[in-house]
Amino acid sequence: MSLNDILGTATSGLAAAQAGLRAVSNNIANVGVAGYARERVSLTTGVSGGQVSGVVIGEPTRIADRFLESTVYRRAGDFGRADVTSSYLDRLQSLLGAPGASSGLPARLDAISASAVAMTGSQSSAQTVAVFTGDVQDAISSMQQISKDVDGLRGDVESEVSYSVDKINSLLKRINDLNSTVSQATVLGQSAGGAADERMSAIEELSGLISCNVRDQADGRVTIETATGAMLLDRRVRQLSYPASGGGGTAQSSYPPIELRFTNPDASTGESIDSAAVGGKLGGLLDLRDRALPAFNEQLGVLFGGLSEALNSVSNAGTTMPAPNSLNGRQSGLAGTDRLGFTGKATFAVTGADGTLIAKTNVDFDALGPTATVDDMVTAINAGLGGAGTASFVDGKLSIKANGAGNGVVVAQDPTTPSDRAGVGVSQYFGLNDLVTSGTSTLVPSGFNASDPHGFAAGETTQIVLRDSSGRSLANYTLTPAAGGTVGDLVTQLNGSPLGSFGSFSLDNRGRMRFEPNASVSGATLSVPSDSTSRLGTGASFSSLMGLNGLSSGLSTGQVRSDIVATPTKLPLARFQMDAVVGAKALGAGDTRGATAFVDRLGTAVDMGKDGSSTVERFSSLLLGHTGLEASQAKDSLNDATARKDDAVNRRDSFSGVNIDEELQLMVVLQNSYGAAARVLTTASEMYDTLIGMVR
């Protein structure tokens, strides 16, 4: 080897040691910096003319493991979803109050039972009746306030959806820019470590917002897809497009999907995000907005429906002393020509101010026949009362008025074969003597059968959305009833719609529309974002009459009847004496049988539709208990996700992060290498001097 070769080799050794020391110094300077991957200088043996000629120094390269980084991305998505879910479910639980709190909903429902018991022991004084009706109103108001608070939570979730979309878009743009920087440096053989570190941190943040699949490309770029396979970034960046109307921060019946659009030119990719399957924080928010929070409000509506049915069944079986001059029913959604549909018997009577029976008639609905109409019932009542009272049915409302000053009207169930349609008596079905009222619901099942005309006009529509257990929209169908059709036709139409691909529709034994999802989509639920139908012009809509879900229960406008609130003695607690004859006492003062009936009914199971039968108290306990359990499980999931993410980050950083001891050790090695190369260089220089001296 010539002296020139020795000098060249020594010089390259010095340069290699210097490059290594620069990399070590840079690593030490970035100790503890999140997302920084340590660098190492690439060294290869130089060969020239078949002989070794020193060291070839390459660009510094990142020491990173893409599999460990991918694990961090996946677990960041799990953490993002668990974090936001736990936060909002904890807020939901706090709205319900602490277990056993006197202001909580279970306590308010317990107070109804307690005040009902108090009425039985004091001959139903005005004070105890006022307490009872006040407790009922408090419970309803509590449910309404909780429902409004949950809607407020949905509004907050919706706001966060909008913020998250904006953040995701900015991160995608940033990653796309860093992709170009890394790719350019890679192609030119330059170091891309800094840009690659920034890109990794940006992808980790993005993964926390929306679960991502990241793939490395040969030119240094990365491609990013959602967990559902929608492309977010390749050589073209996509942006999430969410309409301003959908991001208003208020609770709505339905929300538009999040579309994916190219940035240049601005065009839709044909793909969208509409479910929690995308994972990350965004997935958790969509699940809360579209499934968890609406499901709670739906169950709250079922609870209100059960409470109102239980209380109204008792109030409609009783009367006041003296009886009211008239009973005016609520909107039933029926026409006078509709099938009556009642079985059993009911008594319609007129009494004097002192409770003396003036007239009565026992209407046998079975005897009227299966083809009897509502008008036939009105005719039978008027004929039986013989002018002492008058019944009328106008615009879907039944009214009965006693003729004569001071007289009152009473409707009572036959004790042996009580009147029945859809599981309720005739007075309760038409709402003649309700305790709880609602302006948006009939508060009773419709009792329709398949042959009944549906009564909806052409052009009226009901939008129905089916979502799976993750909140993803499976099918969206707008029901447009054909004029002149039957309820059975609606069932057939729904089963033949896209909704029918995921389950089957049917009428239950109380005339409610039921949807049974297929096993493959177990847990799927229906919602009704909009409904413009009005049966026979009565204002009763398809969703309210058919009881598709608890959101149509009428909770939003539910209240204790205003005249009872103003005058507690108007609570119907007395019972009609069924064997009384004209001229005899049929009503008496101090009758507490109605109070006892309230106690008994509140302790009896109520048909909650698809949720089975349960007492009101038990159903509320199960609802709030389930909410507490979900909140607890969400917190446990957050703890698990946090631990798993921290473990993944620690594993990644232990491989690619800076270890100060290791760097100092390497620095010593490089210093020694530098010294060795310097000594070789010095020796070669001395040899040159000696050689030159010999020549002289």
C-alpha positions in Angstrom: 0.0 0.0 0.0 1.4 3.4 -1.0 1.7 6.3 1.4 -1.0 8.1 -0.6 -3.4 5.2 0.1 -2.4 5.3 3.8 -3.1 9.0 4.0 -6.4 8.6 2.2 -7.5 5.8 4.4 -6.6 7.8 7.6 -8.3 10.9 6.3 -11.5 9.0 5.6 -11.3 7.5 9.1 -11.1 10.9 10.6 -14.1 12.1 8.5 -16.1 8.9 9.6 -15.3 9.5 13.2 -16.3 13.2 12.9 -19.6 12.2 11.2 -20.3 9.7 13.9 -19.6 12.2 16.6 -21.9 14.7 15.0 -24.7 12.1 15.0 -24.0 11.2 18.6 -24.0 14.9 19.6 -27.3 15.4 17.8 -28.8 12.4 19.6 -27.6 13.6 23.0 -29.1 17.1 22.3 -32.5 15.4 21.7 -32.6 13.2 24.8 -36.2 13.1 26.0 -37.7 14.8 22.9 -41.0 13.0 22.1 -41.0 11.3 18.8 -37.3 11.7 18.1 -35.6 8.6 16.7 -31.9 8.4 17.2 -29.6 8.5 14.1 -26.6 6.5 13.1 -24.1 7.3 10.3 -24.0 4.6 7.6 -20.4 3.5 6.9 -19.2 1.2 4.1 -15.8 0.0 2.9 -14.4 2.0 0.0 -13.1 -0.1 -2.8 -11.1 1.4 -5.7 -9.5 -0.7 -8.5 -10.1 -3.8 -6.5 -8.4 -2.5 -3.5 -9.7 -1.2 -0.2 -9.5 2.6 -0.1 -10.9 3.8 3.2 -14.4 4.4 4.4 -17.4 5.7 2.5 -19.6 7.9 4.7 -23.4 7.8 4.1 -26.2 10.1 5.3 -27.4 9.6 8.9 -30.4 7.2 9.1 -33.2 6.9 11.6 -33.1 3.9 13.9 -36.7 2.9 14.0 -38.9 -0.2 13.7 -42.0 0.3 11.6 -43.8 -2.5 13.3 -43.3 -1.0 16.7 -44.5 2.4 15.2 -47.6 0.7 13.7 -48.4 -0.8 17.1 -48.4 2.7 18.6 -50.7 4.0 15.9 -53.2 1.2 16.5 -53.2 1.7 20.2 -53.4 5.4 19.9 -56.7 4.9 18.1 -58.0 2.6 20.9 -57.0 5.2 23.5 -58.6 8.1 21.6 -62.0 6.3 21.5 -61.8 5.0 25.1 -60.8 8.5 26.4 -63.8 10.4 24.8 -66.3 7.6 25.6 -65.3 7.5 29.3 -65.4 11.3 29.5 -69.0 11.6 28.2 -70.4 8.6 29.9 -69.0 9.9 33.2 -70.8 13.2 32.4 -74.0 11.3 31.7 -73.8 9.4 35.0 -73.2 12.7 36.9 -76.4 14.1 35.4 -78.4 11.2 37.0 -77.1 12.1 40.4 -75.3 9.9 43.0 -76.9 6.6 43.9 -79.4 7.0 46.7 -79.6 10.8 46.3 -82.9 12.4 47.2 -82.9 14.4 44.0 -82.3 11.4 41.8 -84.9 9.9 39.5 -85.3 6.6 41.5 -86.0 8.7 44.6 -88.6 10.7 42.8 -90.4 7.6 41.6 -90.2 6.1 45.1 -91.8 9.4 46.3 -94.8 8.7 44.1 -95.4 5.3 45.7 -94.9 6.8 49.2 -97.4 9.6 48.6 -99.9 7.2 47.2 -99.6 5.1 50.3 -100.1 8.3 52.4 -103.4 9.0 50.5 -104.8 5.7 51.6 -104.5 6.5 55.3 -105.9 10.0 55.4 -109.2 9.7 53.5 -107.4 11.4 50.6 -107.1 14.9 52.0 -106.4 17.7 49.6 -102.9 18.0 51.1 -101.9 14.4 50.5 -103.4 14.5 47.0 -101.5 17.6 46.3 -98.3 15.9 47.4 -99.0 12.9 45.2 -99.7 14.9 42.1 -96.7 17.1 42.9 -94.5 14.0 43.1 -95.8 12.7 39.8 -95.1 16.1 38.2 -91.6 16.2 39.8 -90.8 12.7 38.4 -92.0 13.8 34.9 -90.0 17.1 35.1 -87.0 15.1 36.2 -87.2 12.8 33.2 -87.7 15.8 30.9 -84.7 17.6 32.4 -82.5 14.5 32.1 -83.6 14.2 28.5 -82.7 17.8 27.8 -79.4 17.4 29.5 -78.6 14.3 27.3 -79.5 16.4 24.3 -77.1 18.9 25.5 -74.4 16.3 25.7 -75.2 15.3 22.1 -74.7 18.9 21.2 -71.3 18.9 22.9 -70.4 15.7 21.1 -71.5 17.2 17.8 -69.3 20.2 18.4 -66.3 17.9 19.1 -67.1 16.0 15.9 -66.7 19.2 13.9 -63.5 20.1 15.8 -62.1 16.6 15.2 -62.8 16.8 11.5 -61.0 20.1 11.2 -58.0 18.7 13.1 -57.9 15.6 11.0 -57.9 17.7 7.9 -55.0 19.8 9.0 -53.0 16.7 10.0 -53.6 15.1 6.7 -52.3 18.2 4.9 -49.2 18.3 7.1 -48.4 14.6 6.6 -48.8 15.1 2.9 -46.3 17.9 2.9 -43.9 15.9 5.1 -44.3 13.0 2.7 -43.0 15.1 -0.1 -40.0 16.3 1.9 -39.1 12.7 3.0 -39.6 11.4 -0.5 -37.4 14.1 -2.1 -34.6 13.5 0.5 -34.8 9.8 0.0 -34.5 10.0 -3.8 -31.5 12.4 -3.5 -29.8 10.2 -0.9 -30.0 12.8 1.8 -31.0 12.5 5.4 -34.8 12.6 6.0 -34.6 12.0 9.8 -36.1 15.3 11.0 -39.0 15.3 8.6 -39.6 11.6 9.2 -39.8 12.2 13.0 -42.3 15.0 12.5 -44.4 12.8 10.2 -44.4 10.0 12.8 -45.6 12.4 15.5 -48.3 13.7 13.2 -49.5 10.2 12.3 -49.6 9.2 15.9 -51.8 12.3 16.7 -53.9 11.5 13.6 -54.3 7.9 14.8 -55.7 9.1 18.1 -58.4 11.0 16.2 -59.2 8.3 13.6 -57.8 4.7 13.5 -55.4 4.4 10.6 -53.6 1.7 8.6 -50.2 3.1 7.6 -48.1 1.6 4.9 -44.5 2.5 4.0 -43.6 3.0 0.3 -40.3 2.5 -1.5 -39.8 6.2 -2.1 -40.1 7.1 1.6 -43.7 8.1 1.4 -46.5 6.6 3.5 -50.1 5.8 2.5 -52.9 6.1 5.1 -56.3 4.4 5.2 -59.1 4.4 7.7 -59.8 1.3 9.7 -62.7 0.7 7.3 -60.5 0.8 4.2 -61.2 4.3 3.0 -58.1 5.9 1.5 -57.0 9.1 3.2 -53.6 9.7 1.7 -51.6 8.3 -1.1 -50.1 10.6 -3.7 -53.3 12.7 -3.3 -54.6 13.9 0.0 -58.2 13.6 0.9 -60.2 15.9 3.3 -63.2 15.1 5.4 -66.1 17.2 4.4 -68.8 17.8 7.1 -71.6 20.3 6.2 -71.9 23.3 8.5 -75.6 22.3 9.2 -74.3 19.1 10.7 -71.8 20.8 12.9 -74.0 23.3 14.6 -73.3 21.9 18.1 -77.0 21.1 18.8 -78.8 17.7 19.1 -80.6 16.7 16.0 -82.7 13.7 15.0 -80.2 12.8 12.3 -76.8 14.0 11.0 -75.3 14.0 7.5 -72.4 11.6 6.8 -68.8 12.8 6.7 -67.7 12.7 3.1 -64.2 12.2 1.7 -63.2 14.7 -1.0 -60.0 15.3 -3.0 -58.4 18.7 -2.4 -57.5 19.4 -6.0 -59.7 19.3 -7.8 -62.5 19.5 -5.2 -64.4 16.3 -5.9 -66.0 13.6 -3.9 -64.3 10.2 -3.7 -67.7 8.5 -3.3 -66.7 7.3 0.2 -68.0 8.5 3.5 -67.7 8.0 7.2 -70.9 7.4 9.0 -70.2 5.1 11.9 -68.0 4.4 14.9 -66.2 1.7 12.9 -63.6 4.3 11.9 -62.3 4.2 15.5 -60.2 6.8 17.3 -61.8 9.8 19.0 -64.0 10.4 16.0 -65.4 6.9 16.1 -66.1 7.3 19.8 -67.9 10.5 19.3 -70.0 9.1 16.5 -70.9 6.1 18.7 -72.0 8.4 21.5 -73.9 10.7 19.2 -75.7 8.1 17.1 -76.1 5.2 19.5 -75.3 5.5 23.2 -77.0 8.9 24.0 -80.1 8.4 21.8 -80.5 4.9 23.3 -80.6 6.3 26.8 -83.2 8.9 25.8 -85.2 6.2 24.1 -85.3 4.2 27.2 -86.2 7.3 29.2 -89.2 7.6 26.9 -90.2 4.0 27.5 -90.0 4.7 31.2 -92.3 7.7 30.9 -94.7 5.6 28.7 -94.9 2.9 31.4 -95.4 5.4 34.2 -98.2 7.3 32.3 -100.0 4.1 31.4 -99.9 2.8 34.9 -101.2 6.1 36.4 -103.8 6.7 33.7 -105.2 3.2 34.1 -106.1 4.0 37.7 -107.3 7.5 37.1 -109.6 6.4 34.2 -111.1 3.6 36.4 -112.2 6.2 39.0 -114.0 9.5 39.2 -114.4 12.4 41.6 -117.1 13.2 44.1 -119.1 14.9 42.7 -118.4 13.6 39.2 -117.3 16.1 36.5 -119.9 17.6 34.3 -118.1 16.4 31.2 -115.2 14.1 30.2 -113.2 15.3 27.2 -110.8 12.8 25.7 -107.5 13.4 24.0 -106.6 12.9 20.3 -107.0 9.2 19.5 -106.1 9.3 15.9 -109.4 7.5 15.0 -112.3 8.5 12.9 -115.9 7.7 13.6 -116.0 5.1 10.9 -113.0 3.2 12.2 -113.3 -0.2 13.6 -114.2 0.0 17.3 -112.1 -3.0 18.3 -113.2 -3.3 21.9 -114.1 -6.4 23.8 -115.7 -6.7 27.2 -118.1 -4.2 28.9 -118.1 -0.7 30.3 -120.7 1.3 32.2 -121.5 4.9 31.3 -123.5 6.8 33.9 -124.8 10.2 35.0 -124.9 11.1 38.7 -126.2 14.0 40.6 -124.1 16.4 42.7 -124.7 14.2 45.8 -123.6 11.0 44.0 -127.2 9.8 43.3 -127.5 7.7 40.1 -129.6 9.4 37.5 -129.0 7.1 34.5 -126.6 4.4 33.4 -126.0 2.1 30.5 -123.9 -1.0 30.3 -122.3 -1.2 26.8 -121.4 -4.8 25.8 -118.7 -4.3 23.1 -118.8 -8.0 22.2 -122.5 -7.7 21.5 -121.9 -4.8 19.1 -120.0 -7.2 16.9 -116.6 -7.2 15.3 -117.6 -4.7 12.6 -118.8 -2.1 15.0 -117.4 1.4 14.6 -116.6 4.2 17.0 -119.8 5.9 15.8 -121.8 2.8 16.8 -120.4 3.0 20.3 -121.4 6.7 20.5 -124.9 5.8 19.4 -125.1 3.0 22.0 -124.0 5.4 24.8 -126.5 8.1 23.8 -129.3 5.6 23.5 -128.5 4.0 26.8 -128.4 7.3 28.7 -131.7 8.4 27.3 -130.9 12.1 27.2 -129.3 12.3 30.6 -126.0 12.5 28.9 -124.6 13.0 25.5 -121.6 11.5 23.8 -119.9 12.8 20.7 -116.8 12.0 18.7 -115.3 14.8 16.7 -111.9 15.2 15.1 -110.6 12.0 16.8 -111.7 13.0 20.3 -114.5 11.4 22.4 -116.5 13.6 24.7 -119.3 12.8 27.1 -121.4 15.5 28.8 -124.0 15.2 31.5 -127.2 17.2 30.8 -128.7 19.1 33.7 -127.1 21.5 36.2 -124.9 19.9 38.8 -124.9 16.5 37.2 -121.7 14.6 36.3 -120.7 11.8 34.0 -118.9 8.5 35.0 -117.2 5.8 33.0 -116.5 2.5 34.8 -115.0 -0.8 33.9 -117.1 -4.0 34.3 -115.5 -5.9 37.2 -115.8 -9.3 35.4 -115.2 -8.6 31.8 -113.7 -5.1 31.5 -113.6 -3.3 28.2 -110.3 -3.8 26.4 -108.5 -2.6 23.3 -104.7 -2.9 23.1 -104.7 -3.8 26.8 -106.5 -0.7 28.1 -110.1 0.2 28.9 -112.3 2.4 26.9 -111.9 5.5 29.1 -108.1 5.2 29.1 -107.9 4.5 25.4 -109.7 7.8 24.6 -108.1 9.6 27.5 -111.4 10.6 29.2 -110.0 10.9 32.7 -106.2 10.9 32.3 -103.9 12.0 35.2 -100.9 12.3 32.8 -101.3 14.1 29.5 -99.1 14.7 26.5 -99.5 16.9 23.5 -97.5 14.7 21.2 -98.6 11.2 22.0 -101.8 9.2 22.6 -100.1 7.5 25.6 -101.7 4.2 24.7 -101.0 1.6 22.0 -103.1 2.0 18.8 -104.7 -1.4 18.9 -104.7 -1.5 15.1 -104.8 -4.8 13.2 -103.6 -5.5 9.6 -107.0 -4.9 8.0 -107.5 -1.4 9.5 -107.0 1.5 7.1 -103.8 3.4 7.8 -105.5 6.7 7.1 -102.5 8.6 5.8 -102.8 10.8 2.7 -100.7 10.6 -0.5 -97.5 12.6 -0.2 -97.1 12.2 3.5 -93.8 10.5 4.5 -91.9 9.0 7.4 -88.1 8.7 7.3 -86.8 5.6 9.1 -83.1 4.9 9.7 -81.7 1.6 10.9 -78.4 1.6 12.7 -76.3 -1.3 13.9 -74.9 -1.6 17.5 -72.0 0.7 16.6 -74.2 3.5 15.3 -73.5 2.8 11.6 -76.4 3.5 9.3 -77.4 0.2 7.7 -80.4 1.5 5.7 -82.3 4.7 5.3 -85.9 4.4 4.0 -88.7 7.0 3.5 -92.0 5.4 4.0 -94.6 6.8 1.6 -98.0 5.3 2.4 -100.3 4.7 -0.6 -103.7 6.4 -0.2 -106.4 4.0 0.8 -104.1 1.3 2.0 -104.2 -0.7 5.2 -101.9 -1.0 8.2 -101.0 -4.4 6.8 -99.9 -2.8 3.6 -97.5 -0.6 5.6 -96.0 -3.7 7.2 -95.6 -5.3 3.8 -94.1 -2.1 2.4 -91.5 -1.9 5.2 -90.6 -5.6 4.9 -90.0 -5.0 1.1 -87.9 -2.0 1.7 -84.1 -1.9 2.3 -84.9 -2.1 6.0 -86.4 -5.5 5.4 -83.0 -6.9 4.4 -81.9 -6.6 8.0 -84.9 -7.9 9.8 -88.7 -8.2 9.8 -91.6 -5.8 10.7 -94.8 -7.0 12.3 -97.7 -5.9 14.5 -97.7 -7.0 18.1 -100.8 -7.9 20.1 -101.3 -4.3 21.1 -101.1 -2.9 17.5 -97.6 -1.6 17.9 -95.1 -1.8 15.0 -92.2 -4.1 15.9 -88.9 -4.7 14.2 -86.9 -7.8 14.8 -83.4 -7.6 13.5 -81.6 -10.5 11.9 -79.0 -12.4 14.0 -76.2 -10.9 11.9 -77.2 -7.3 13.0 -78.3 -8.1 16.5 -78.8 -4.9 18.5 -79.8 -2.8 15.5 -82.2 -0.1 16.3 -84.7 2.2 14.4 -85.0 5.9 14.6 -87.4 8.3 13.0 -85.7 11.6 12.0 -88.8 13.1 10.4 -92.5 12.3 10.1 -95.0 14.4 8.1 -97.9 11.9 8.4 -101.2 12.8 10.0 -103.8 10.1 10.2 -107.1 11.3 8.7 -106.0 14.9 9.5 -106.1 14.3 13.2 -102.4 15.2 13.7 -101.6 11.7 15.0 -98.5 10.6 13.1 -97.3 7.1 12.0 -94.5 7.1 14.5 -96.6 8.2 17.5 -99.4 5.8 16.7 -97.2 2.8 16.0 -94.8 3.3 18.8 -91.6 2.5 16.8 -89.4 3.6 19.7 -89.5 5.3 23.0 -88.6 8.7 21.5 -92.2 8.9 20.3 -93.6 8.4 23.8 -94.6 12.1 24.3 -92.2 12.7 27.2 -91.2 16.2 25.9 -94.8 17.5 26.4 -95.8 15.2 29.3 -97.4 16.7 32.4 -99.9 16.2 35.1 -103.3 17.4 34.0 -103.4 21.1 34.7 -106.9 21.2 36.3 -105.8 18.5 38.8 -102.6 20.5 39.6 -104.8 23.6 40.3 -107.4 21.7 42.2 -106.1 18.4 43.8 -109.6 17.3 44.6 -110.2 16.7 40.9 -107.9 13.6 41.1 -110.3 10.7 40.4 -110.1 8.6 43.5 -113.7 7.5 44.0 -115.2 4.3 42.5 -118.6 3.9 40.9 -121.0 1.5 42.7 -121.7 -0.9 39.9 -124.8 -2.4 41.5 -126.4 1.0 42.2 -129.9 1.6 40.8 -131.4 4.8 39.6 -132.1 7.0 42.6 -129.6 5.2 44.9 -126.2 6.4 45.9 -123.6 5.5 43.3 -120.7 7.7 44.7 -119.7 8.5 48.2 -117.4 10.9 49.9 -114.1 9.7 51.5 -113.7 6.9 49.1 -110.0 5.9 49.1 -110.2 2.9 46.8 -108.6 4.9 44.0 -105.7 5.7 46.3 -105.2 2.0 47.1 -105.5 1.2 43.3 -102.6 3.7 42.7 -100.4 1.8 45.2 -101.3 -1.6 43.8 -100.8 -0.5 40.1 -97.4 1.1 40.8 -96.2 -2.2 42.2 -97.5 -4.2 39.2 -95.5 -4.9 36.0 -96.3 -2.7 33.0 -95.9 -3.8 29.4 -92.9 -1.9 28.1 -93.1 -3.2 24.6 -89.9 -4.6 23.2 -88.3 -4.1 26.6 -90.6 -6.7 28.2 -92.8 -6.2 31.3 -91.5 -4.6 34.4 -92.6 -2.3 37.2 -91.8 1.4 36.7 -89.4 1.4 39.7 -87.5 -1.7 38.5 -87.2 -0.4 35.0 -85.8 2.9 36.2 -83.3 1.1 38.4 -82.2 -1.1 35.5 -81.9 1.9 33.2 -79.8 3.9 35.6 -77.8 0.9 36.7 -77.0 0.0 33.1 -75.8 3.5 32.6 -73.6 3.4 35.6 -72.2 0.0 34.5 -71.4 1.4 31.0 -69.6 4.4 32.6 -67.6 2.0 34.8 -66.7 -0.3 31.9 -65.7 2.8 29.8 -63.4 3.9 32.6 -61.8 0.4 32.8 -61.4 0.4 29.1 -59.7 3.7 29.3 -57.3 2.4 31.9 -56.5 -0.6 29.7 -56.1 1.5 26.6 -53.8 3.9 28.4 -51.6 1.1 29.7 -51.4 -0.6 26.3 -50.6 2.7 24.5 -47.9 3.5 27.1 -46.4 0.1 26.7 -46.3 0.5 22.9 -44.7 3.9 23.2 -42.1 2.6 25.7 -41.2 -0.3 23.4 -40.9 2.0 20.4 -38.8 4.5 22.3 -36.6 1.8 23.9 -35.7 0.7 20.4 -35.4 4.1 18.6 -35.1 6.5 21.5 -31.8 8.0 22.8 -30.1 6.1 25.6 -27.5 8.6 27.1 -25.2 5.8 28.4 -25.2 4.1 25.0 -24.5 7.4 23.3 -21.6 8.3 25.7 -20.1 4.8 25.2 -20.3 5.2 21.4 -18.7 8.7 21.8 -15.7 7.1 23.5 -15.4 4.5 20.7 -15.6 7.3 18.1 -13.0 9.4 19.9 -10.7 6.4 20.0 -11.3 5.8 16.3 -10.6 9.4 15.6 -7.3 9.2 17.7 -6.3 6.1 15.9 -6.9 7.6 12.5 -5.0 10.7 13.6 -2.0 8.6 14.7 -2.0 6.8 11.3 -2.1 10.2 9.6 0.8 11.4 11.8 2.9 8.3 11.1 2.3 8.6 7.4 3.2 12.2 7.5 6.5 11.4 9.3 7.2 8.7 6.8 6.7 11.3 4.0 9.1 13.7 5.8 11.7 10.9 6.2 11.4 9.9 2.6 11.8 13.5 1.4 14.8 13.9 3.7 16.5 10.8 2.2 16.0 12.2 -1.3 17.6 15.5 -0.4 
